[in-house]
Amino acid sequence: MNILLIIPPNRRMIPANTPAFVDEEGGVFPSLGILYVAAYAQAHTGHTINVLDAWVENLDYNEVFKERIASFKPDIVGITALTFTLMDALATARLVKDVKADCLVVFGGLHVFLYPQETINLPNVDIGVIGEGEITFCELITALGKGAHPNRPDSLRLINGLVYKSNNTTIITQPRTLVADIDALPFPARRLTPIVKYSSLLGRRGALTSIITGRGCPYGCIFCSRPHLGKKPRLHSADYVLKEIEDCILLGITQIAVYDDTFALDRDRVIDICKGICGRGIKIAWDIRTRIDTVDAEMLAWLKKSGLFCVHYGVEAGTDEVLHTLNKGITVQKIKEVFAMTHDQGIAILAYCVFGSPGETRQQMQATTRLMETLQADYVHYSITTPFPGTELYRRGMQENLFGDYWSDFAKKPSEQFIAPFWEKNFSHRQLLAFLTHAYKSFYCRPSYIVRQILKGRSVWELFRKIKAGLRMLISV
């Protein structure tokens, strides 16, 4: 059978909690979830597996997209579905059915995990994969290849982690156990994608990719939810990570963004990876995402020595009171210490901060912007505290009768007119957006910041990209 996995276009995304220019100018990274699924299916079945990344290829819902789908002659199409990209996933599913009405459409992703019943009731969705998809999707296409079908009773019931309809009855099979040994998984199928088209505003010139070196996060920030990956961390060994980096280099990749929720969970593993990069003579520019309280001076020194050029820290707030509310488990003093250690190593810092958290005052939000300017973060990613589905913040809002179960309502009846509410107990939607706009301009338009970035520029190409993004920000906000 011909299997086509699609990352939908970015045309109908629900307005998020950041300005449009942040998403549009930030770059496009590979969708690793679907590439892991593709790689596992390649390794364990004889089916033809293809990937179409309509986002990075800038496809729209027109004849060109239809022709691209038709060219693969797919029997089964898998589509990534996140809640914020659900409208694009559904539009893609409709296009697939227009191309080939009898093609089975399979949805996977966090949205299916959170809302399996609602997902399977949506038009043009035949099957949903709940949770980690590698093994489930592989077993599914193997069974379908042998003649199984959703409308044939019991033909798919033994496959864990599925939702489908059989003769108008919704079937949700047993939950799929998380993959315990993630080293047993093959590297993502990057060779099925247009590698040279991926980019990042913070990246350097050359081919870029992202990697995930671990799954699951043990922390309890009230605004974050990754339930499909579990709370217990499952980490790739240092050797696996090094081999994946070497495989990326074989593809001509020169820079890597590590997309773990918290990369530095295991200090010894981090240092082993760094030592391996140095010892094997690997030349790579890379950046990581981690918590403030997971790094120390020695680790940062090894990270710098191995080619790390930027750390993304989840700062979130500039007062201890709001940090406590968010259950971050860090203090402003710790933030100051880690920023100083990171700058001492010559590593750039991107800080993530949110505004409008429960009980947060305007003065506390201003304290966050002052802290980022005082500590001289190289980049900030400001956003507005948003009750995402499946989060403690969302559950708290419903308990306080601040709002109803609007994400479930959206999952049942998706609409392009839907706007995700913020935490609006203290400030209105408009007030929060106005503060966000001011915060971006205040940080990025300071003369001292502009001069510092020009002096730090590594190339004319990099400077041009930043100027372009800056102008886009001024126009947008």
C-alpha positions in Angstrom: 0.0 0.0 0.0 1.0 3.6 -0.5 1.0 5.6 2.8 1.2 9.4 2.8 1.8 11.4 6.0 0.9 15.1 5.7 1.8 18.1 7.8 -1.0 20.5 6.9 -0.5 24.0 5.5 -0.4 26.9 8.0 -3.4 28.8 6.6 -6.2 28.5 9.2 -4.4 28.3 12.6 -6.4 29.5 15.5 -5.0 32.9 16.7 -2.6 32.1 19.5 -1.2 33.9 22.5 1.6 35.6 20.6 1.6 38.3 17.8 1.4 36.9 14.3 4.9 38.1 13.3 6.4 35.9 16.0 5.0 32.7 14.3 5.5 34.0 10.8 9.1 35.2 11.2 10.3 32.6 13.7 10.9 29.9 11.1 9.6 26.4 10.3 11.0 23.3 11.9 10.4 19.6 10.9 7.4 17.9 12.5 9.3 15.2 14.3 6.2 13.3 15.6 5.1 12.4 12.1 8.7 11.7 11.0 9.1 9.2 13.9 5.9 7.5 12.7 7.2 7.4 9.1 10.6 6.0 10.2 9.0 3.3 12.3 6.7 2.3 9.5 9.5 2.2 7.0 11.5 -0.1 9.4 8.7 -2.5 10.2 6.5 -2.8 7.2 6.9 -3.3 3.5 4.6 -0.4 2.6 5.7 2.7 0.7 5.9 5.6 3.1 6.0 9.2 2.0 5.8 12.6 3.8 4.4 15.8 2.4 5.2 18.8 4.6 2.7 21.3 3.2 3.7 23.9 5.8 7.3 24.3 4.9 6.5 24.0 1.2 4.0 26.9 1.6 1.1 25.0 -0.1 -2.4 26.3 -0.1 -5.8 24.6 -0.6 -5.8 24.6 -4.4 -5.1 22.4 -7.4 -1.4 22.4 -6.7 -1.9 20.8 -3.3 -4.4 18.4 -4.8 -2.0 17.4 -7.5 0.8 16.8 -5.0 -1.5 14.5 -3.0 -2.7 12.7 -6.1 0.9 12.1 -7.2 1.5 9.8 -4.3 -1.6 7.6 -5.2 -2.2 7.1 -1.4 -4.3 4.3 0.1 -4.0 5.7 3.6 -3.2 9.3 4.6 -2.1 10.2 8.1 -2.5 13.9 9.2 -1.0 15.7 12.2 -3.8 17.3 14.2 -3.0 19.8 17.1 -5.9 21.7 18.6 -4.6 25.0 17.2 -4.1 23.5 13.8 -7.3 21.5 13.7 -8.9 23.7 11.0 -6.0 23.1 8.7 -6.1 19.3 9.4 -9.8 19.2 8.6 -9.3 21.2 5.4 -6.5 18.8 4.4 -8.7 15.8 5.1 -11.4 17.2 2.9 -8.9 17.8 0.1 -7.7 14.2 0.4 -11.2 12.9 0.1 -11.8 15.1 -3.0 -8.7 13.5 -4.6 -9.6 9.9 -3.6 -12.9 9.3 -1.9 -12.0 5.8 -0.7 -8.7 6.8 0.9 -8.7 6.2 4.6 -7.8 9.3 6.6 -6.0 8.8 10.0 -5.6 11.7 12.5 -2.8 11.7 15.0 -1.4 14.2 17.5 -2.2 15.8 20.9 -5.7 16.8 19.8 -6.8 13.2 19.2 -5.3 12.3 22.6 -7.3 15.0 24.4 -10.6 14.7 22.4 -10.8 11.2 20.8 -14.6 11.0 20.8 -15.0 14.5 19.3 -12.3 13.9 16.7 -13.8 10.7 15.3 -17.2 12.5 14.9 -15.6 15.1 12.6 -16.1 14.9 8.8 -13.6 12.9 6.7 -11.8 11.4 9.7 -11.9 7.6 9.5 -9.5 6.6 12.4 -7.7 8.4 15.2 -4.4 7.4 16.8 -4.4 8.2 20.5 -1.0 8.9 22.2 2.5 8.0 20.9 1.9 6.9 17.3 4.9 4.9 16.1 3.8 1.4 17.1 0.0 2.0 16.9 0.2 3.4 13.3 2.5 0.6 12.2 0.1 -2.1 13.6 -2.8 -0.2 12.0 -1.4 -0.1 8.5 -0.3 -3.7 8.8 -3.8 -4.8 9.7 -5.3 -2.6 6.9 -2.9 -4.2 4.5 -4.2 -7.6 5.4 -7.9 -6.6 4.8 -9.0 -5.1 8.1 -11.4 -2.2 7.9 -13.1 0.1 10.5 -16.5 -1.2 9.3 -15.6 -4.8 9.7 -16.5 -5.8 13.3 -13.5 -6.6 15.6 -11.0 -6.2 12.8 -9.1 -3.4 14.6 -10.2 -3.9 18.3 -6.9 -5.7 19.2 -4.8 -2.7 18.3 -4.3 -0.5 21.3 -4.5 3.3 21.0 -7.2 3.7 18.3 -10.5 5.4 18.0 -12.8 4.7 15.0 -16.3 4.0 14.1 -17.7 0.6 13.2 -21.2 0.7 11.8 -21.9 4.1 13.4 -20.7 2.9 16.8 -17.6 4.7 18.3 -14.9 2.2 19.3 -12.0 3.4 21.6 -9.5 0.5 22.1 -7.3 -0.1 25.1 -4.7 2.7 25.8 -1.3 2.3 24.2 1.6 1.9 26.7 4.3 4.5 26.3 7.5 3.3 24.6 9.8 2.5 27.5 13.0 2.2 25.6 13.0 5.1 23.1 16.5 4.1 21.9 14.7 1.3 20.1 13.1 3.8 17.8 14.8 4.7 14.5 15.8 8.2 13.8 13.1 10.5 12.3 12.7 10.0 8.6 14.3 13.4 7.7 15.2 12.1 4.2 11.5 12.2 3.3 11.4 16.0 3.7 12.9 19.0 1.9 15.7 19.5 4.5 17.1 22.7 3.1 13.7 24.5 3.4 13.6 24.5 7.2 14.8 27.6 9.0 14.9 29.6 12.3 15.2 33.3 12.9 17.9 32.5 15.5 19.7 30.0 13.3 22.8 30.4 11.2 23.0 30.1 7.4 22.8 26.5 6.3 20.6 23.4 6.7 18.7 23.2 10.0 16.8 20.5 11.8 15.4 19.8 15.2 15.8 16.7 17.4 14.1 15.4 20.5 16.4 13.6 23.0 13.8 12.7 25.6 10.1 12.4 26.2 8.1 13.3 29.3 8.5 16.2 31.8 8.3 15.6 35.6 7.4 19.3 36.4 4.0 20.7 37.1 3.8 24.2 35.5 0.0 25.0 35.6 0.0 26.4 32.0 1.7 23.5 30.2 0.3 20.2 29.2 2.0 17.3 27.5 -0.1 14.4 28.8 0.4 12.1 25.9 4.2 11.9 26.7 3.8 11.1 30.4 5.3 12.6 33.5 8.2 10.2 33.8 11.1 11.2 31.6 12.3 8.7 29.0 15.7 9.8 27.7 17.8 8.7 24.7 21.2 7.6 25.7 24.1 9.9 25.0 25.3 7.4 22.3 21.9 7.5 20.5 21.9 11.3 20.5 25.5 11.5 19.1 24.7 9.0 16.4 21.6 11.0 15.4 23.6 14.2 15.3 26.2 12.4 13.0 23.3 11.2 10.8 22.1 14.7 10.5 25.5 15.9 9.5 25.5 13.3 6.7 22.4 15.0 5.4 24.3 18.3 5.2 22.7 19.7 8.3 24.9 22.3 10.1 22.6 23.4 13.0 20.3 21.6 15.4 17.5 22.8 17.7 17.0 20.4 20.6 13.2 20.5 21.2 13.0 18.6 24.5 10.7 20.2 27.0 13.7 20.1 29.4 16.9 19.0 27.9 19.1 19.1 31.0 17.1 16.7 33.2 20.1 14.3 33.5 23.3 16.3 34.2 25.7 13.4 33.5 24.0 12.6 30.2 24.3 16.3 29.1 28.0 16.4 29.8 28.5 12.9 28.1 26.8 14.3 25.0 29.0 17.4 25.0 32.2 15.3 25.6 31.1 13.0 22.7 30.6 15.9 20.3 34.1 17.2 21.2 35.7 13.7 21.2 34.3 12.7 17.9 35.2 15.9 16.2 31.6 16.8 15.5 31.1 20.3 14.1 27.6 21.5 14.8 25.9 24.6 16.0 23.1 23.8 18.4 20.6 25.3 20.9 18.6 23.8 23.7 15.4 24.4 25.7 15.6 23.8 29.4 14.7 25.0 32.9 16.6 27.6 34.9 17.2 25.2 37.7 18.8 22.4 35.6 22.1 24.0 34.6 25.3 24.9 36.4 28.6 26.5 35.5 30.4 23.3 34.6 27.6 22.1 32.4 27.3 25.5 30.6 31.1 25.4 30.0 30.8 22.0 28.3 27.8 23.1 26.3 29.7 26.1 25.0 32.7 24.0 24.1 30.6 21.5 22.1 29.1 24.3 19.9 26.0 25.4 21.8 25.2 29.0 20.9 21.8 29.6 22.6 19.8 28.4 25.6 16.0 28.9 25.7 15.0 29.3 29.3 11.4 29.2 30.7 11.5 32.3 32.9 7.8 33.1 32.7 7.7 35.9 35.3 9.8 38.6 37.0 8.4 38.2 40.6 8.6 35.4 43.0 4.8 35.7 43.7 3.8 34.9 40.1 6.5 32.2 39.8 4.9 30.5 42.8 1.4 30.9 41.3 2.6 29.2 38.1 4.3 26.4 40.1 7.6 27.0 38.4 9.7 26.1 41.4 12.3 28.8 40.8 13.0 32.3 42.1 14.0 35.6 40.6 17.4 35.3 42.3 18.0 31.9 40.6 17.1 33.5 37.3 19.7 36.2 37.8 22.4 33.7 38.8 21.8 31.5 35.8 21.7 34.4 33.3 25.0 35.6 34.7 26.6 32.1 34.4 25.2 31.7 30.8 26.5 35.1 29.7 29.9 34.4 31.2 30.2 31.5 28.8 29.3 33.7 25.8 26.0 31.7 25.2 23.0 33.6 24.0 19.8 33.5 25.9 16.2 33.4 24.7 13.7 33.8 27.6 10.1 32.8 27.5 7.8 35.0 29.6 4.0 35.2 30.0 1.7 38.0 31.0 -1.7 37.9 32.6 -1.3 34.9 35.0 -3.8 34.4 37.8 -3.7 37.3 40.2 -0.9 39.0 38.3 -1.0 42.8 38.5 0.2 45.4 35.9 3.1 46.2 38.2 4.2 42.5 38.3 4.0 42.3 34.5 6.1 45.4 34.2 8.6 43.8 36.6 9.0 40.9 34.1 9.8 43.3 31.2 12.3 45.3 33.4 14.0 42.0 34.5 14.5 40.9 30.9 16.0 44.3 30.0 18.2 44.5 33.1 19.5 41.0 32.7 20.2 41.7 28.9 18.4 38.6 27.5 19.4 38.3 23.9 15.9 37.5 22.8 12.5 37.3 24.6 9.4 35.4 23.6 6.5 37.2 25.3 3.1 35.6 25.2 -0.2 35.8 27.2 -1.1 33.2 29.8 -3.7 31.0 28.0 -5.7 28.1 29.5 -4.8 25.4 27.0 -6.8 22.2 27.0 -5.6 19.6 29.4 -3.8 22.0 31.7 -4.2 22.7 35.4 -4.9 26.3 34.5 -7.8 25.3 32.4 -9.3 23.0 35.1 -8.9 25.8 37.7 -10.7 28.3 35.4 -13.6 26.0 35.1 -13.7 25.3 38.8 -13.8 29.0 39.5 -16.6 29.4 36.9 -14.4 31.8 35.0 -15.3 30.0 31.8 -17.0 26.8 30.6 -15.4 23.9 28.8 -14.9 25.9 25.6 -12.1 23.7 24.2 -14.4 20.7 24.3 -17.1 22.8 22.5 -14.6 23.8 19.9 -13.5 20.2 19.4 -17.1 19.2 18.8 -17.8 22.1 16.4 -14.6 23.6 15.1 -14.9 27.1 13.6 -12.4 29.4 12.0 -14.0 32.3 14.0 -12.9 30.7 17.3 -10.5 32.9 19.3 -8.8 31.2 22.3 -9.6 33.2 25.5 -6.8 34.3 27.8 -6.9 34.2 31.6 -9.2 37.3 31.7 -10.1 37.5 35.3 -8.0 40.5 36.0 -7.5 42.1 32.5 -9.6 42.1 29.3 -8.5 40.4 26.1 -7.8 43.8 24.6 -5.7 45.1 27.6 -3.5 42.0 27.6 -2.9 42.3 23.8 -2.0 46.0 24.3 0.5 45.2 27.1 2.0 42.4 24.9 2.5 44.8 22.0 4.1 47.4 24.3 6.4 44.8 25.8 7.7 43.6 22.4 8.4 47.2 21.3 10.0 48.1 24.6 12.4 45.3 24.4 13.4 45.1 20.8 13.3 48.8 19.9 15.8 50.0 22.5 18.8 51.7 20.8 21.2 49.8 23.2 19.7 46.5 22.2 19.9 47.2 18.5 23.5 48.3 18.7 24.4 45.2 20.8 22.8 42.9 18.2 24.6 44.6 15.3 27.9 44.1 17.1 27.1 40.4 17.8 26.0 39.7 14.2 27.9 36.8 12.7 27.1 37.6 9.1 25.4 40.0 6.8 22.8 37.3 6.1 22.0 37.0 9.8 21.7 40.8 10.2 19.4 41.0 7.2 17.1 38.3 8.7 16.9 40.2 12.0 16.2 43.5 10.4 13.5 42.0 8.3 11.9 40.4 11.4 12.2 43.8 13.2 10.4 45.6 10.5 7.8 43.0 10.4 7.2 43.5 14.1 6.9 47.2 13.8 4.3 46.8 11.0 2.4 44.1 12.8 2.2 45.5 16.3 
